[in-house]
Amino acid sequence: MILEPMNLTASQLLTTVLALPAFVPATLCTGYLVGWFANLNQFRDRSLVERLFWSLPLSFAVTTISAVLIGRFLSLLAVVVFLLASLACCIWILAAEAQAKRSAGSRWLIGFQPFGNKALIVAGLWTAFTILSLVDIQWGHRLFLNVSLLDQSYRVNWTESVLHTGVPPANPLYLYKHPAPMRNYYFWYVVCAAIAKMTRLPVRSVFTAGCVWAGFGLIALIGLYLKHFLRVGGRLRRQFLGSLALLTVTGIDIVPVLWNLFLYHVSPPADLEAWSRDGIPSWLHTLFWAPHHLLGMVCCLFAFLLAWISPRSSARNQAWSAILIACALSSAFGLSIYVTFAFFLVALVWAAWHVCVERTWKPVLLLACGGLGALVLLIPYLYQLTHSASGSSATSTGTPAPLFSFAVRQMIPPDSLLRTSFFQSLQLSPTTAANWAKLILLVPGYALEFGFFFVVFFVWAIPAWRGRTPLTSAQRSLLFMACAMVPFMSLIRSGVLQTNDFAWRAALFVQFPLLLLASELFGAWNVADRKPNAPTQTSGLPGPTPNWVRQIASLALVLGVFSTITQACMFRFLIPLGDLAAHHSSDPDARDLSQKAYISALGYADLNRVIPQNAVVQFNPEDQGTDRMAMIADMLGVRHQVVIADDKGTCGSDLGGDPSGCPTLAAAIDGLYNGADAERTRATCHQLGIQYLIARVYDPVWKNKSSWVWTLEPVVLDDDFRALNCQ
């Protein structure tokens, strides 16, 4: 019988809170050290608060690529030593500076006021909200999970692989003949694994704390752009707080969701963004589901910022900037290939425009030099991707699927438009007609997905709507970046996965510029409301905006905030609500998802304590539809190599491994979970290298009293969970 641990919610809360300060060496100290020794952009002359803002993106740029290279050529333990040494050096520098100031009779320049208390409250609220949203809620023998674990659970699993197999990690979800290196952008998982190794805290808690720090990285980037890119001057702190408030605004996704609910009786999706196949993820969605993509954007735009401001500085500062741009772009590539490719495309177009129209070439040259340096730093990673024996997804013809392909983005389903008499009369091929319909629907689709920011875009793009105020060079660059990215994310899609990850993540380079431009617009509206005759043009703000445009923007703003609130509530409470519905089901065999998660959490915890770290474990890979959340429990719980993660598709070989073995592996393991006896089970386990089999009360094989579940030697034995030694 499994001994129940302390309340799982309390345990996760405690370990996650402990993991927050554990990130300090990786997210603050390395960047602080680089900024200090290089005196990057007069780092030593800045206030402590501004040093903090510089240190965050600097750390993400430096720590990520450093951890991967150190881990690859030395070990993960060496990464831990590197982080601890950074912490020690940072403390020593601060102590030495404090002593020097004491001797000189001077004081620290803190830079906390004004609005420092408000910013601190925002940081505290973000931290508390993230932790309380992402930890599991235990209620008796039920465990309520956050919906974002549909994605995040896999990332926790991959981080466990880094912790156990090193850099590059093995694909933990597929084993055919031998372990295969992971074909994925795994750099963030290396950082999280190093933190877990350093603190011995659970990877799940470390990953949740990493989501908090990813939010801090975004916040720091916003502050740096406002001060050093837009150069907002005296309105910096007020506009900064306004920008943070705008992070709670997404598109008006709630409108099509309610439309489908009341008109077509379609239940709301688990994720509000899912009303559209290729929607625009909100800031909240990106932070909860895939923080590494956000950090990839932070690194890319931090490199862009260094290139933008460095030409005004000394040659020494420009040299350091080129080195750090290389670190930032190489880190970004390993954090998210899709985000970095999107930045590469938009940077190419921006560079041509900046040289030909703006007549300035230094920022372009500096960014190009940094890009070449990034290629050098990425040589080991690129070699691994191009020389590993891992397979990739294939098309219907059996040829390898391209990483990117051309396809029109679909947000609003085109079926209704295709049925109109206009399209029927065109006599086009089905593919051509569908593409034209999707092109026509792009504009209303973007209007729904961007909502308030869609209005902001047109206010800045149409001179009459912004009072014909000329744009500054920085404002022109932001507007150009947003415009340039739209064709790319509308016509290019990722080809390896069924999901269009490229289009989703490329939208970050529209969302961030529009966020900054929206903060500028709010500043102008506030000035106009307080001082109707104020000369906003002289302060770099747009002029008066027509009242009817402001009313539309206000309505979209309210709907955008409501959409974000609804999305956050659905992430947190959808499982309890679904569990309540299942509780009243007439099916006597129905098991609540929360109970299944609880069974797996306790069972796997016990299993991981009694089997070797290098053991091969296998759970039931069958996709059981509504039991998909049970697969989340497997991803979170199993901290060992498995043979296959799923019996559909490529069985998990997308991340690395020869997919040709998938049909054989799936058939053999499905045969075990359909009720094989002990003798056949041992033979199959020996053939596939499986050492331990997992069975839960809701697996069909559990009901077969003559199966291996009841005849093999158990290593974990409970009323609802069994782990059997099958060797």
N, C-alpha and C positions, 0 to 999 in steps of 0.2 A: 504494500500500500504506500502511495506517495505521501510524504509528510508535507502538509500545506505550509508554504513559506509565509512570511509576514505579508500583510496586505500589499498586493502587487502595485496598486496605485501609489501608496506611500513609498514603496521601494523605488519605483521609477522616478517619482518626484525628487527624492533625496539624491539619487545618483545623477540625475540631470542637473540639479542645482550645483552639485559638486563638479560636474563636467564644465560648467560655464567658466570659472576661473582657470581651469586646466587649459583652455584655448589661448590664454594670454600670451605665452611664449610664441605661439604660431601666428597669432592675429595682430599682435601689437609690438612685441619685442624685436623681431627681426626687422620690421619696417622702421622702427625707431632707431635701431643701430645703423641701418643704411642711411637714413635721413641725417643722422648726427655726423657720421664719419664723412659723408659726401657733402654735408651742409647743403643739401639739395634745396634749391630755391630759397636760400637763407633760412633753412630749417632751425638753426640754433637761435636766431633772432625772433622767432615766433613764440606766441603764447603757448602754454602747456596744452590748452584745449585745441589749438590749431595743429600742434604737433600730433596730438591724438588723431585728428582727422587725416593727416598725411600718413600716419603710421599704419592705419587700417588697410587701405588699398595697396600701400607699399608692401605690407606683410603678405597679403594674398599673392602679390606678384612674385615676391622673393621666396617665401616659404614653400609654395607649391612646387615649383620646378626644382628647388634645392632638395626638398624631401624625396622627390622621385629619383633624382640622380644619385643622391647619397644612398637611398634604399636599394637602387639597382646595383651599384658598384661596390657597396659595403654591406649594409644590412638595415633592417628596420630599427634595430637597437641603436645603430649609429645616428639615425634620424632623431631618436629620443635624446641622445647625447647632444646633438646639434641644437635642439630646442632648449634644453636645460642650460647649455652654455650661453645661448642668446639671452635667456632670462637673467643669468648671473651677470653678464656683461652690461645689460640694460640697468640693472640695479646699481652696479658699480658706477656707471656713467652718471646716473641721477644723483647718487651720493656725492660723487666728486664735484658735480656742478653745484649742489647745495652747499658744500664746504667752501667752494670758491666764492659763491655769493655771500656767504656769511663773513668771509674774510674781507670782502670788498664793501660790506655794509649795504648791499643791494637786496632787493626782493625778487621773488619769482613773479613773472608776468603770467597770471593765471588765465585771464580771458573768459571767465565764467559768466560775468554779468555784461549786459542785461539778458534776460530770458533764459539764463542758465538753469534755473530751477524748473522752468517749464520743459526744457529739453530733457532734463534728467527724469522728469515724470513720464515723458513720452517713452524714453528708453526703458524705464521700469515697467510701464504698461505693455510695451511690445514683448519684453522678456516673459512677463507673467502670462500674457495671452498665448504666446507660442507654446510654452511648456504645458499649460493647462489644456490647450487644444490637442496636443500631440501625444500626451501620456495616455495610457489605457485607464479606463475607469472600471474598477472592480466593484461589483454589487453582488455579494454572496458568492455563488458559484458561477457567476457570469462575468465576462470581460468585454467591455464595450470599446471598440477600436475606432480610430479616426479613419474616414474614408480615404484620405491621402496615403494611407499605408498600402493601398493597391499598387502604388509606384514605389513608395519609400521602403517597403519591406524588402524589395529586391536589392536596393542600394545598401541596406544594412547587411544583407547576405553577402554582397560582394566585398564590403569592407571587412567582414569576418574572414574572407578568403585572403585578403592582403595581410591581415594579422597572422594567419596561419601559414601561408605559402610564400610571403615576401613580395618583392617587386621584380618583374611583373607578376601579378597574381595569376593563379590558375583559374580557369572557368569552373566555379563550384557547382554548376547546374548541369554539367554534361561530362561523362567519362566514357570514352570509347577507346579501348586498348590502353591508353595512357592519358594522364592529365594534359590539357592544352592551355597555353597562355591565353589570357583574356584579350579579346579584340574589342576594346571599348575605351572610352575616355575615362580612365580610372584615377586621375590625379587627386581628386578631392578625397577619394576613399583612402589613399595613402596617408594624407594628412590626418584624417579621422582615426585610421588604424594606429598611427604613431601616438596620438593622444590617448587612445585606449590602452596601448602597451605601456605608456608612461604612467598612467594612473590606475591601471587594472580595473577601470570602470567598464560596465557593459557597453558594447558597441552601440546598441539602440539608444542609450542615454547620451552618448557622445554625439551621435548623429543628430539627435534633437537639439542639443546645445549648439551644434554647427548651424542649424537653421536660424537660431537667434543671432549668431555672429554674422551670417550672410546678410541678415537684415541690417546689422550695424555697418557692414561694408557698403551697402547701398546708401544708407543715410550719410556716411562720410563722403561718398562720391558726390552726392547732391550738394553738400556744403562746399566742397572744393570747386565744383563747377559754378556755383553761384558767385563765389568770391573771385576766382582766378580766370574763369572763362567769360561769364556774363559781366563780371566786375560791377556788381550791383551797389557797392559802396555802403552808404549809411543805412540802407534798408535791408542789409544782409540778414540779420538775425530774425526779423519779423518775416521776411520772405522765406527763410529757411524753415521756420515752423509751418508756414502755409504750404510749403512743398511737401512736408511730411504728412500734413492732413490730406493732400491730394493723393497720397498712396492708398488711401481707403476708397478711392473712386475707380470703378471699372466701367465697362460698357453697360448698356441698358439690357443686359441678358435676361433680366426678369420679365421683360415685355414678351419676347417670343415664348418663354417658358409658360407664362400665364395664358398666352394666346393658345398654345397647344393644349393646355390643361382644360380650359373652359370651352374651347371650340371643338377640339378633337378628342377630348377626354384622355390625353396622353399624360401619364404620371410624370412628375418632375424627375430629371435624371439625378443620379448620385452626385454629380458635379454639375453645377449650373452652366459651365462652359460647354457641356456635352450636347446642348441643343443644336450646336453647329459641329459638323464633322471636322472642319479646319478653323476652329475659333481662335480668338486672341486671349491667351490666359491672362488672368488678372495678376497683379503683384502678389496677392495672397496665395494664389494657386502656385505660382512659380516658387515662392519661398517654401511652401509646405511640400510640394510634390517633387521639385527638382532644384534645390538651392545651388547645385553646381553650375547649372546654366546661368543663373543670375550672377554668380561669381565670375563666370567667364565673361559676361558683359562688363562687370566692374573692372576686370583686368584690361579688356580691350579699350574701354573708354578712358581708363586711367592712362594708358599708353597714349591715346589721342590727346589728352589734356597736357601731358608732358611735352609732346611734340608742339602743341599750340603755344605754350608759354615759354619754352626754353630759348627760342631765338632772341628773346629780349635779355637774356642773361649772358654770363661769361662763357668762354670756350670750355673751361673746366666743367661748368655746370651742364653744358650741352653734351659733353662726352659722357658724364654720369647719366644724363637723361637717356642717351642712346642705349647704354647698357641696361638701364632699368626698363626701357621700352621692350628690349629683347626678352628680359625676364617676364614682363607682363604678358606679352603675346605668346610666349612658349607655354606659360602657365595656363593661359586662356585656352589654347589648343587642346591641352590635356584635360581641362575642365569641361569643355564642350566643343567638339569639332564643328557642330552646326552653328553655334554662336560665332565662332572665330571665322568660319567661312563666310558667314553673312557680313561680318565686319570687314573682311578682306574685299568683298565685292563693293560695299559702299565706300570703303576707303579709296579704292581705285577710281571710282567716279568722282569722289570729292577731290582727290589729288589733281585730276585733269581739270576740274572746274576751278580749283584754287590757283593753279598755275596760269591757266588761260584767261580767267575772268578776274580773279582777285589780284593777280600779278604778284603773288608771294610764293616763294619756293622753299624757303628754309624749313617750315614745319613738314612739308612733304618729304624733303630729303632726310630729315631726322627720323620720321616714321619709317621710311624705306630702309634706312640703316638698321633700325631696331628690328625690322622684319627679317632682314638677313641674319642678324644675330640670333633671332629666335629659331631660325632654321638650323643653325649650328647646335644650339642647345637641345633641339628636338631630334637630332640624328639617332640616338639610341632608341627612342620611342618609335620613330618612323621606320627604323630597321626592323623592329619587332613586328610592326603591323604588316610590313611587306614581305617578311621572310618566315613568318610562322606557318606552321602546317594547318592552321585553323581554316575552316571553311567559312562560307558566307551564305546568306540567303540566295535562293535561285528563283528565276522566273519560271513561268509555265513551260518554257522550252528547255529548261534544265541548265541554261547559261547563268553565270553569276549575275546577281542583280547589281546595277550601278549604285554608287553611294548617293548620287543625285540624278534627278531626271526632270524633264519639262512636263508640267501638267498645270492646268488652270485650277486655282484654289477654289474649293467649294465650301461656302459658308451656309447660304440659304439653299436648301434642296431645289434642284431645277425642274423637278417632275411637273409641277403645276404649269410652269411656263412652257415646257415642251408640249403640253397638251393643248395649248391655245391654237386657234385657227391660223394665226400668223406663222408660227413655226411649222405647223402641218403643211402649209402651202409652199414652204421653201424647198421641200423635197431634198433635204440634206441627209447625209449618212448619220446614223445614230451618234457616233463619236463626235462628228463635227457639230451637230446640233447641240449636243450636251455641252461642248466647250463654249459655244457662242452663248448659250443660256447662262452658264456659270460666269462668263465675262460680264454679261449684262447685270447679273445679280451681285457683282463685287461691290459696287458703290453702296446699295442699301445694306449689304452685309457688313461692310466696314462701318457704316453709320450706326448699326446696332452694336457692333463689337467695341467700337471706340467711344460711342456715346458723347459725353461731354467733351472729350479730347478731339472728336471729329469736328465739333463747332470751333474749338480753339484753333485747329489747323486752318480753317477757312478764315477766321478772323485775322490771322497773321498773313495768310496768302493773298487776301483781297485788300488792297490799300484803302478802299473806301470804308471798310469795316474797322480798321484800326486808326482812323483819322488821318490817313495818308502820311503817317509818320515814317520817315526812312528807317530801315533796319540797320543795326550795327553789324559789324563783320561777324561777331559771334552768333547773333540772332539769325543771320543769313545762313551760317553753317548748320545750325540746328534745324532750320526749316529745310535746307537742302538735303540733309541726312535723312530726314523723315520722308521727303519726296522720293529720293533715290532708292530707298529701301522698298517702297511699295511695289514696284514692278518685279523685283527679285522674289519677294515673299508671295507674290500673286501667281508667278509662272514657274517657280522652281519648287520641287518637293524632294524630300528624302526618299531614296529608293529602296533601302535595305529593309526598313521596317514598314509595317502596314500603316502605322501612325505617321503623320506628316510632321515629324519633329522639327525639321528645318523651318517650315513656315511658321510654326508656333514660336520658335525661339528667335527667329529673325525679327519678329515683331517688337522685340525689346528695343531695337534701334529706331523704332518709331515711337514707342511708349516713353522712353527716357527723354528725348528731345521735346516731345509735346508736354511732358510733365514740367520741364523747366520753362517752356514758353507759357504754359498755363499759370505758373507762379508769377511770371512777369505781367501777364494779363490781369491777374487778381490785384497785383500791386497798382496797376494803372486804374482799375475800377475803384479801389479803395481811396486812392488820391482824388479821383473825380468825385466820389461821394462826399469826402470830407472837405475838399477844396475845389469846388466846381471850376474855378478859373485858374487852377494851378497849371504852370507850363510843363506838362508831363514830357513834352518832346525833349527838353533839355536834360532830363534825367535818364534818357534811354528807354522810357516806357512808351507804349503806343498811345495814340490819342483817343478821343471819345469813341465808344462803340455804340451803334444804334441800339435803342432800348429793346426792340423786339428780338434782336440777336441775343442780348443779355438774358432775356426771359427764357428763350429756348435753352440757352446754356445752363441756366439755373434749374430748369426742369430736368435736363439730362444729368446734372450734377446730383440732384436728389435721388434720381433713379439709380445712378451709378453707385452711390453710397449704400442704398437699400439692397442692390444686387450683391455687393460685397458682404454685407451683414448676413443676407440670406445664405450666401455661399459658405460663410464661416459656420453658421448654424447647421447647415446640411452636412458639412464635413464632420462636425462633432456629434450630432444627434441623429443622423440618418440610421445608423445601426441600431440604437435603442428603439427607434420608432418601428423599424422593420422587425426587430425582435419581438416587439409587442404584438405585431400583426401575426407573426409565426406562432406566438404563444396561444392565440385563439384559433389556430388552424384545426380543421377537422381531421387532419392526417395524424394518426396516433404515432407514426414513426418520425414525425417532423422534429428536428432538433434545432434549438435556437442557435443562431450564429455565435452569439456571445458565449454560450455554453461550450461550443466547439472550440472557440478561441481559448477559453479557460482550461479545457482539458489538454489542449496541445501545449499551452504555456507551462503548465505544471509538469507534464510528461517529458517534454524536451529538456526542461531545466534539470530534471533528475537524470535523464539519459546523458546529458553533457558532463555530468559529474562522474560518471562511472565508466565511460568508454575512452579509448585513446583519442588524441587530437587528430591523428591522421587516419582515423577509421572512415570507411565508406558506408554511408547510411542511405536507405531508400524508403520514401513514403509513397503513398498511392498517387500516381501521377495523373489519374483520370480527371479530366475536366468535368465537374459535376454541376455546371450551370450556376444555380443559386448558392452552391457551396464554394464559390470562388473565394470568399473570405476565409474559408478553411485553408486554402492555399497560402493566404497571407500568413496565417499562423505557422505554416511549414517554413516559409521563407525567413520569418523572424526567429523561429526556434531552432532549426537545424543549423548547426555551426560546423558542419562537416561536408565533405565531398559527397554529392549524390550522383547517380548514374544518369538519370534523366529528370528534368523538372516537369515535363509535360509529355503526354503521349500523342500530342497533335503537332502539326507543323514540323519543325526541325528539332524538337525535343529539348531545346535549350542550347543548341549548338550555334545559334546566332552570335553568341559571345565568344566562341572559340571551340574548335574541335571539328572533326570530319563528320559532316551531316549524313554521309552515306550509311552510317551505322544506325541511324534513328529508327527505321522501320523494324529492324531486328530487335533492337533494345526495347522498343515500345511493346512489340508483340510478346516478348518474353516476360516483361514485368507486368503487363496487363494480365497475362496468364496466371501469375502468382496471386494477384489480387482478385481473380475470379474464382479462387478456391483450390489451389494446388495443394497436394499433400506434402508431407515433410521431405520425403525422398526427392521428389521432383524439385522442390524448393531449394534444397541444398545443392543440387546439381546446377540449377540456374544461378544461384548466388556464386558458386565457385567459378562458373564460366564468365560471369560479368564482373566479378571482383567485389560483390556486395558482402558486407560483413554483418550488418544489422538491418532488419526490416521493422518498419513502424506500422502498427495497426491501431485504429481508433474504433470506438463503438459504432460510429456512423459509417465505417467502411463496409461494403457488402461482404467481404470475406470474413468479417467478425461473426456473422450469423451461421457460418458453416463450422459446426463443432468438430468436424474431422479434418479441418484445414491446418496449415502450419501455425496459425495463430494459437492453437491450443496444444500443439505437439512439440514445437521447438522449445529450446531452453530460453526462458525469459531473463532479460537483464533489468528490465523495468516492468513491474507488474502492478496494475491498478484496475479498478472496476471498469474504467473507460479507455485506458491507454496501455498498450503493451509494446515493448521493444524486444525483439527476438534475435538471438545469435543464430545465424543461418550458415555458418561455416562448418 
